[in-house]
Amino acid sequence: MKGHEAKMPRMEDILNLPVQDPPCAEFSAAHINWKKVEGGRQGGDDIALIPFSRVDAFVKGESANEECPASFRIESRRKRPEGSISKPRVDGYLEYTLYWCSYGPEDYRDSESGVGDSSNSKPASGKGSRPGRRHMMRGCLCHFTVKRLYTRPLVALIIYNQRKHVDKTGAPCHGILDRDAVGTRAMYAPRISEELRQKVMSMLYVGISLDNVIQHHMEVVQSHGGPHNRDDFLTRNDVRNMERVIRNSSHVLLDNDECSVQAWVQRHQKHVFFFQANSGSEPFILGIQTDWQLQQMLHHGHNGSIASHSTFGSKKLKYPLCSLLVFDSSRNAIPVAWVITSSSIGQGIHKWMGILVERIRTKDPRWRPNAFLIDDPSIEICVIREVFQCRVLLCLWHVRRAWMRSLLKKCCNSDVQREMFKYLGQILYCTKNRPIVADTIQEFMQIFVDQCTFMDYFRRRWLPRIELWVNGIKTLPVASQGPNAAIESYHLRLKEKLFNDLYATHWPRVDWLIHILTTEIHSLYWLEQYIIETGYFENLKEMSFTTNSWYRALHIPDADVLLDEQNLQLAKVISQTDRTMAYTICNPGSEFCCCDCSWSRLGNLCKHVIKVVMLCKSKQVSRPLLSAQVYRQALLTLLQNPPDDPVVLDHAILHASRLQQDIKGLEELSNSGLLQPLPPETNPQMVDNVPLFPPLH
């Protein structure tokens, strides 16, 4: 720093400074090259430019100072709208925020003896007072200003007015450098961290008692050798305060629902990645992602799968809910973002999806998922491919579940149920031209004409949309049953929590939905991951572990599956609780296989079906998908008709080698999300002489 004092930049030169973006998740002043500014109001202060999106990471990094742990509070904040200034100053701001160490600026260390700095005192009430915090004030002058520049809104100017944690005499006033603070809480940060606050609040929301919270905290502190920071000094009073916050919180901030939602957005801007109020021309859209959800998306989404669980609650809630999910090591779905919109989810994703991914890649520019799973073929696939740069898969769990539940409810004969379910799968995979699809549907309705109740439902609910699903399967690969089961488990859990009849009067309000999602639902999934990571509270594992068939299927031994590889019409799985019982799976290995266990008879994907699918895939005995059948048939035709002319054969070998390389290139493009589907008129699956399905038995 001192070597640069002779070349201090003037304030008008700040825009020429480099924008610094340290690669670590959180960073402090030590990670930044500072410049002292010459002249102006900030003369002599240290300045630097960082991306505005990384301001929170800087504040967290500064709070984690080892010598002087601190908590920087917002002392003052001002904002101005874009376009409000015609000729902005070079350091003109859209947002101005002053951060001050919570151990200052007042000094009450000796106030009780009357020796304190009375000139620095503030009134007992009114602006500037901090009731209940007098004992913390030690006269610390450390503070910095953050300006979101008017001319460059994506850049923040940091002006560090005082980098040292000292009082007005220049002596250290807290931390390990302050001799008077040794052995007291002033050695540590003045407040518990946001991470611990989130942890305790989540425990309280899921019903863990105050005594159990304190006992668990003491066990954790003892396990790492005693107290090392402020979090380790968590008191019963801290937990009581958080209990009081939960007890006094309400989803109704204002009587009018729209105004209440806008008030929530203003209070929780950190957790809102997109907001668009309802207007005559634009639909309502609210995108929510907490810091914890952001970390889960970074961790589990990178080189993993992202799934969209769309249009939940369209019949009961004011606006349907869309959840973005990732999958953890236990095959459980974790919600990493929620989007509430008054329009179809497929119509507005171009507005918020890019902003969400930009938020993720700000934290980790290398972040990229392997696949994005959708459960609605009307969604704009091109937007997903462009934003996530990965392949897109179609999930059939929603269709499968709806058809199975309706068959169980509207058809009494179990044999007929299985045959109808199997035939419905054939309709969905009928990727020939339109007249053939129509003929297949007509044939299905004639064969099962006596099932009037289901046919009425099918005509009303699915006939108008069946072509959309058939085209979706024609152009997109289909996701396996494992992720389908995890998404279905999330669906069931959400349904149980939100559609309790006690909440019926609240369903028409969006502010209630936001409140439940960000408190109770969020806490459930936080606790679930905490259990997996630490092993604590094993007795509190939620029903997601018991309803997630993907997770439970992994615990069924291969030896307990009885599979006739020569006749894939039936399979049996021995019960894990009663070894004398075996469950029967019809049409094994298919997306439309079904089981006779009690869980499957409720319309759910059971662990037995998932296990059989896994085993069929590993043994390569399951009936391949239609696209794989077409591909295999084309190769067999070539093998059965080799050219006789040796010159032609040489050319054929060359073409085959090039084709193999081209296919590998196509796979790389698909994994990058850059491979576009073939137009319908050139789709090879529309060849009429390829048998679609094996004959019905």
QUISULMO-V543831 format. One record per pair of residues at least 24 apart in sequence whose C-alpha atoms are under 10 Angstrom apart, sorted by the first residue. I is the first residue (numbers start at 1). J is the second residue. If there is no record, write none. Layout:
BEGIN
i: <I,I>
j: <J,J>
END
This chain:
BEGIN
i: <1,1,1,1,1,2,2,4,4,4,5,5,5,5,5,6,6,7,7,7,7,8,8,8,8,8,8,8,9,9,9,9,9,9,9,10,10,10,10,10,10,10,11,11,11,11,11,11,11,11,11,11,11,11,12,12,12,12,12,12,12,13,13,13,13,14,14,14,14,14,14,15,15,15,15,15,15,15,15,15,16,17,17,17,17,18,18,18,19,19,19,19,19,19,19,19,20,20,20,20,20,21,21,21,21,21,22,22,22,23,23,23,23,24,24,24,24,25,25,25,25,25,25,25,25,26,26,26,26,26,26,26,26,26,26,26,27,27,27,27,27,27,27,27,27,27,27,28,28,28,28,28,28,28,28,28,29,29,29,29,29,29,29,30,30,30,31,31,32,34,34,34,35,36,36,37,42,42,42,43,44,44,45,45,45,45,45,45,45,46,46,46,46,46,46,46,47,47,47,47,47,47,47,47,48,48,48,48,48,48,49,49,49,49,49,49,49,49,49,50,50,50,50,50,50,50,51,51,51,51,51,51,51,51,52,52,52,52,52,52,52,52,52,52,52,53,53,53,53,53,53,53,54,54,54,54,55,55,55,55,55,55,56,57,58,59,59,60,60,62,62,63,63,63,64,64,64,65,65,65,66,66,66,66,66,66,67,67,67,67,67,67,67,67,68,68,68,68,68,68,68,68,68,68,68,68,68,68,69,69,69,69,69,69,69,69,69,69,69,69,70,70,70,70,70,70,70,70,70,70,70,70,70,70,70,71,71,71,71,71,71,71,71,71,71,71,72,72,72,72,72,72,72,72,72,72,72,72,72,73,73,73,73,73,73,73,74,74,74,74,74,74,74,75,75,75,75,75,75,75,76,76,76,77,77,77,78,79,79,80,81,82,82,82,83,84,85,87,88,88,88,89,89,89,90,90,90,90,91,91,91,91,91,91,91,91,92,92,92,92,92,92,92,93,93,93,93,93,93,93,93,93,93,94,94,94,94,94,94,94,94,95,95,95,95,95,95,95,96,96,96,96,96,96,96,97,97,97,97,97,97,98,98,98,98,98,98,98,99,99,99,99,99,99,100,100,100,100,100,100,100,101,101,101,101,101,101,101,101,101,101,102,102,102,102,102,102,102,102,102,102,102,102,103,103,103,103,103,103,103,103,103,103,103,103,103,103,103,103,103,103,104,104,104,104,104,104,104,104,104,104,104,104,104,105,105,105,105,105,105,105,105,105,106,106,106,106,106,106,106,106,107,107,107,107,107,107,107,107,107,107,108,108,108,108,108,108,108,109,109,109,109,109,109,109,110,110,111,133,135,136,136,136,136,136,137,137,137,137,138,138,138,138,138,138,139,139,139,139,139,139,139,139,140,140,140,140,140,140,140,140,140,140,141,141,141,141,141,141,142,142,185,185,185,186,187,187,187,188,188,188,188,188,188,189,189,189,190,190,190,191,191,191,191,191,191,192,192,192,192,192,192,192,193,193,193,194,194,195,195,195,196,196,196,197,197,197,197,197,198,198,198,199,199,199,199,200,200,200,200,200,200,201,201,201,201,201,201,201,201,202,202,202,202,202,202,202,202,202,203,203,203,203,203,204,204,204,204,204,204,205,205,205,205,205,205,205,205,205,205,206,206,206,206,206,206,206,206,207,208,208,209,209,210,210,210,210,210,211,211,213,214,216,216,220,246,249,250,250,250,251,251,251,251,251,251,251,251,251,252,252,252,252,252,253,253,254,256,256,257,257,257,257,257,258,258,258,258,259,260,260,260,260,261,261,261,261,261,261,261,262,262,263,264,264,264,265,265,271,271,272,272,272,272,273,273,273,273,273,273,273,274,274,274,274,274,274,275,275,275,275,275,276,276,276,277,278,278,282,282,282,283,283,283,283,283,283,284,284,284,284,284,284,285,285,285,285,285,285,285,285,285,285,285,286,286,286,286,286,286,286,286,287,287,287,287,287,287,287,287,287,287,287,288,288,288,288,288,288,288,288,288,288,289,289,289,289,289,289,289,289,290,290,290,290,290,291,292,292,292,293,293,293,293,293,293,293,293,293,293,294,294,294,294,294,294,294,295,295,295,296,296,296,296,296,296,296,296,296,297,297,297,297,297,297,297,297,297,297,297,298,298,298,298,298,298,298,298,298,299,299,299,300,300,300,300,300,300,300,300,301,301,301,301,301,301,301,301,301,301,301,302,302,302,302,302,302,302,302,303,303,303,303,303,303,304,304,304,304,304,304,305,305,305,305,305,305,305,305,305,305,305,306,306,306,306,306,306,306,306,306,306,306,306,307,307,307,307,307,307,307,307,307,307,307,307,307,307,307,307,308,308,308,308,308,308,308,308,308,308,309,309,309,309,309,309,309,309,309,309,309,309,310,310,310,310,310,310,310,310,310,310,310,310,311,311,311,311,311,311,311,311,311,312,312,312,312,313,313,313,313,313,314,316,316,316,316,317,317,317,317,317,317,317,317,317,318,318,318,318,318,318,318,319,319,319,319,319,319,319,320,320,320,321,321,323,323,324,324,324,325,325,325,325,325,326,326,326,326,326,327,327,327,328,328,329,329,329,330,330,330,330,330,330,330,330,330,331,331,331,331,331,331,331,331,331,331,331,331,332,332,332,332,332,332,332,332,332,332,332,332,332,332,332,332,333,333,333,333,333,333,333,333,333,333,333,333,334,334,334,334,334,334,334,334,335,335,335,335,335,336,336,338,338,338,340,340,340,341,344,344,345,345,345,345,346,346,346,346,346,346,346,347,347,347,348,348,349,349,349,349,349,350,350,350,350,350,351,353,353,353,353,354,354,354,354,354,355,356,357,357,358,358,368,369,369,370,370,370,370,371,371,371,371,371,372,372,373,373,373,373,373,374,374,375,375,375,375,375,376,376,376,377,377,377,377,377,377,377,377,377,378,378,378,378,381,381,381,382,382,382,384,385,385,385,385,385,385,385,386,386,386,387,388,388,389,389,389,389,389,389,389,390,390,390,390,390,390,390,390,391,391,391,391,391,391,391,391,391,391,391,391,392,392,392,392,392,392,392,392,393,393,393,393,393,393,393,393,394,394,394,394,394,394,394,394,394,394,395,395,395,395,395,395,395,395,395,395,396,396,396,396,396,396,396,396,396,396,397,397,397,397,397,397,397,397,397,397,397,397,397,398,398,398,398,399,399,399,399,400,400,400,400,400,400,400,400,400,401,401,401,401,401,401,401,402,402,403,403,403,403,403,403,404,404,404,404,404,404,404,404,405,405,405,405,405,406,406,406,406,406,407,407,407,407,408,408,408,408,409,409,409,409,410,410,410,410,410,410,411,411,411,411,412,414,414,416,416,417,418,418,418,418,418,418,419,419,419,419,419,420,420,420,420,420,421,421,421,421,422,422,422,422,422,422,422,422,423,423,423,424,425,425,425,425,426,426,426,426,426,427,427,427,427,427,428,428,428,428,428,428,428,428,428,429,429,429,429,429,429,429,429,429,429,429,430,430,430,430,430,430,430,430,430,430,431,431,431,431,431,431,431,431,431,431,431,431,431,431,431,431,431,432,432,432,432,432,432,432,432,432,432,432,432,433,433,433,433,433,433,434,434,434,434,436,437,437,437,438,438,441,471,473,473,474,474,474,474,474,474,474,474,474,475,475,475,475,475,475,475,475,476,476,477,477,478,478,479,480,480,480,480,480,481,481,481,481,481,481,481,481,481,481,481,481,482,482,482,482,482,482,482,482,482,482,482,482,483,483,483,484,484,484,484,484,484,485,485,485,485,485,485,485,485,485,485,486,486,486,486,486,486,486,486,487,487,488,488,488,488,488,489,489,489,489,489,489,489,489,489,489,490,490,490,490,492,492,492,492,492,493,493,493,493,493,494,497,546,547,547,547,547,547,548,548,548,549,549,549,549,549,549,549,549,549,550,550,550,550,550,550,550,550,551,551,552,552,552,552,552,553,553,553,553,553,553,553,553,553,554,554,554,554,555,555,556,556,556,556,557,558,558,558,558,560,561,561,561,561,562,563,563,563,563,563,564,565,565,565,565,565,566,567,568,568,568,568,569,569,570,570,571,571,571,571,572,572,572,573,573,573,573,573,574,575,583,583,584,584,585,585,587,587,588,588,588,588,588,588,588,589,589,589,589,589,589,589,589,589,589,590,590,590,590,590,591,623,623,625,625,626,626,626,626,626,627,627,627,628,629,629,629,629,629,630,630,630,630,630,630,630,631,631,633,633,634,634>
j: <33,34,35,36,46,35,36,34,35,36,35,36,37,38,44,36,38,35,36,37,38,35,36,37,38,39,43,44,35,36,37,38,39,43,47,36,37,38,39,40,42,43,36,37,38,39,40,41,42,43,47,89,90,91,37,38,39,40,89,90,91,37,38,90,91,47,48,49,90,91,157,48,49,90,91,149,151,152,155,157,49,47,48,49,50,48,49,50,48,49,50,51,52,155,156,157,48,49,50,51,155,49,50,51,54,362,50,54,58,362,363,364,365,57,61,363,364,54,57,58,60,61,362,363,364,54,55,56,57,58,59,60,61,62,64,363,54,55,56,57,58,59,60,61,62,63,64,57,58,59,60,61,62,63,64,65,58,59,61,62,65,160,163,61,62,65,58,61,58,158,159,160,159,159,160,159,159,160,161,161,160,161,144,158,159,160,161,162,163,144,158,159,160,161,162,163,144,145,146,157,158,159,160,161,146,156,157,158,159,160,146,147,148,149,155,156,157,158,159,146,148,154,155,156,157,158,148,152,153,154,155,156,157,362,146,147,148,149,152,153,154,155,156,157,158,148,154,155,156,359,362,363,155,156,362,363,146,148,155,156,157,158,270,363,158,99,144,193,194,101,163,101,189,193,188,189,193,175,188,189,175,176,187,188,189,229,165,174,175,176,177,178,187,188,164,165,166,172,173,174,175,176,177,178,186,187,188,189,101,165,174,175,176,186,187,188,189,190,229,230,100,101,102,103,142,165,174,175,186,187,188,189,190,191,230,99,100,101,102,103,188,189,190,191,192,193,98,99,100,101,102,103,104,142,143,144,189,190,191,98,99,100,101,102,103,143,98,99,100,101,102,143,145,99,100,101,102,128,143,145,100,128,145,145,146,147,147,147,148,150,150,150,151,153,150,150,150,151,149,150,151,149,150,151,149,150,151,152,147,148,149,150,151,152,156,157,147,148,149,150,151,152,157,146,147,148,149,150,151,152,153,156,157,147,148,149,150,151,152,153,156,146,147,148,149,150,153,156,145,146,147,148,149,156,157,144,145,146,147,148,158,143,144,145,146,147,158,159,142,143,144,145,146,160,140,141,142,143,144,145,162,137,139,140,141,142,143,144,165,189,190,133,136,137,138,139,140,141,142,143,189,190,191,133,134,135,136,137,138,139,140,141,142,165,166,167,173,174,186,189,190,134,136,137,138,139,140,141,142,143,165,166,167,173,137,138,139,140,141,142,143,167,168,134,136,137,138,139,140,141,167,134,135,136,137,138,139,140,167,168,173,133,134,135,136,137,138,139,134,135,136,137,138,139,173,135,138,135,190,186,174,185,186,190,191,173,174,186,190,166,167,172,173,174,186,165,166,167,168,169,172,173,174,164,165,166,167,168,170,171,172,173,174,165,166,167,168,170,173,166,167,229,230,233,230,228,229,230,228,229,230,231,232,233,229,230,231,229,230,231,229,230,231,233,234,238,229,230,231,232,233,234,238,229,230,231,231,291,231,291,292,231,232,234,231,234,238,239,242,292,523,526,523,526,527,530,234,238,239,242,243,523,239,242,243,245,246,519,520,523,519,520,521,522,523,524,525,526,527,520,523,524,526,527,239,242,243,246,520,523,243,246,247,519,520,521,522,523,524,527,519,520,521,522,523,524,527,540,540,537,540,239,243,236,237,239,240,243,236,239,239,239,536,537,536,519,515,511,512,515,506,509,510,511,512,513,514,515,516,509,510,511,512,515,511,512,511,509,511,508,509,510,511,512,284,509,510,511,511,509,510,511,512,286,509,510,511,512,514,515,286,511,511,511,514,515,511,514,337,518,337,338,339,356,337,339,352,353,355,356,359,339,351,352,353,355,356,339,340,341,351,352,341,351,352,341,341,342,342,343,348,341,342,343,344,347,348,319,340,341,342,343,348,319,339,340,341,342,343,345,348,349,351,352,321,338,339,340,341,342,352,514,322,323,337,338,339,340,341,352,353,355,356,323,336,337,338,339,340,356,514,517,518,324,335,336,337,338,339,356,518,336,337,338,518,522,336,336,522,526,325,326,334,335,336,337,338,522,525,526,335,336,337,356,359,360,363,336,360,363,325,326,327,328,334,335,336,526,529,324,325,326,327,334,335,336,337,360,367,369,326,336,360,361,363,364,367,368,369,326,328,367,325,326,327,328,329,334,336,369,325,326,327,328,336,367,368,369,370,371,372,326,364,366,367,368,369,370,371,367,368,369,370,371,390,328,368,369,370,371,372,368,369,370,371,372,373,390,391,392,393,483,333,334,335,336,369,370,371,372,373,374,388,392,333,334,335,336,371,372,373,374,375,392,393,394,395,483,484,487,335,337,338,372,373,374,375,376,395,487,335,338,373,374,375,376,395,398,487,488,490,491,338,339,340,344,345,346,374,375,376,379,398,491,339,340,341,343,344,345,346,375,376,340,491,494,495,494,495,498,499,507,342,499,504,507,508,498,499,504,506,507,508,509,510,513,342,506,507,508,509,510,513,343,344,507,508,509,510,513,344,345,510,345,513,490,491,372,373,374,372,373,486,487,490,369,372,483,486,487,483,486,487,529,532,529,532,551,486,529,532,545,548,550,551,552,554,482,483,485,486,487,545,548,549,550,551,552,554,483,485,486,487,489,490,525,528,529,544,545,547,548,549,550,551,483,484,485,486,487,488,489,490,491,525,544,548,486,487,490,522,525,526,528,529,490,517,521,522,525,522,525,514,517,518,510,513,514,510,378,379,376,378,379,380,376,377,378,379,380,381,383,378,379,380,379,380,379,380,381,383,384,380,382,383,384,387,383,383,384,387,388,383,384,386,387,388,387,387,387,388,387,388,672,671,672,670,671,672,673,479,670,671,672,673,479,673,477,478,479,483,484,478,479,399,469,479,484,487,468,469,472,465,468,469,470,471,472,473,475,476,465,468,469,472,476,673,676,673,674,676,673,670,671,672,673,674,675,676,672,673,674,673,672,673,669,670,671,672,673,674,675,668,669,670,671,672,673,674,675,476,477,667,668,669,670,671,672,673,674,675,676,476,477,478,479,670,671,672,673,472,473,475,476,477,478,479,480,469,472,473,475,476,477,478,479,480,484,473,476,477,478,479,480,481,483,484,487,428,469,473,478,479,480,481,484,591,592,479,480,481,483,484,485,486,487,488,591,592,604,605,484,487,488,491,425,428,462,469,424,425,484,591,592,593,603,604,605,488,592,600,602,603,604,605,603,604,454,457,458,462,592,603,592,594,600,601,602,603,604,605,600,601,602,603,604,453,454,457,458,603,451,453,454,603,454,601,602,603,453,454,602,603,451,452,453,454,455,457,451,452,453,454,451,596,601,448,451,594,586,587,592,593,594,595,448,586,587,696,697,444,445,447,448,451,587,592,593,594,586,587,590,591,592,593,594,696,592,693,696,592,590,591,592,593,592,626,692,693,694,466,467,469,470,693,466,467,468,469,470,471,472,473,474,469,470,471,472,473,474,625,626,627,692,693,467,470,471,473,474,626,685,686,692,693,467,470,471,472,473,474,475,626,627,680,683,684,685,686,687,688,692,470,471,474,680,683,684,685,686,687,688,690,692,680,681,685,686,687,688,467,470,471,686,688,466,467,470,466,467,466,680,626,627,626,627,677,678,680,683,684,685,686,627,676,677,678,679,680,683,685,676,677,625,627,591,625,591,590,591,610,613,614,549,550,589,590,591,592,605,609,610,611,613,614,548,549,550,551,553,605,607,609,610,611,613,614,548,549,550,548,549,550,591,605,610,547,548,549,550,551,604,605,606,607,610,544,545,547,548,549,550,551,605,548,550,547,548,549,604,605,543,544,545,546,547,548,549,550,604,605,543,544,547,548,543,544,547,548,604,521,542,543,544,547,521,521,607,599,604,605,606,607,605,606,607,599,604,605,606,607,608,609,610,611,605,606,607,608,609,610,611,614,607,610,606,607,608,610,611,606,607,608,609,610,611,612,613,614,607,610,611,614,607,611,607,608,611,612,611,611,612,614,615,611,608,611,612,615,612,588,612,615,616,621,621,616,619,620,621,622,621,621,616,621,622,623,593,697,594,595,595,608,609,612,608,609,612,607,608,609,611,612,608,608,608,609,608,609,609,612,622,623,612,613,615,616,621,622,623,613,614,615,616,617,620,621,622,623,624,616,622,623,624,625,625,693,694,692,693,685,690,691,692,693,684,685,692,685,685,690,691,692,693,684,685,686,687,690,691,692,684,685,690,691,684,690>
END
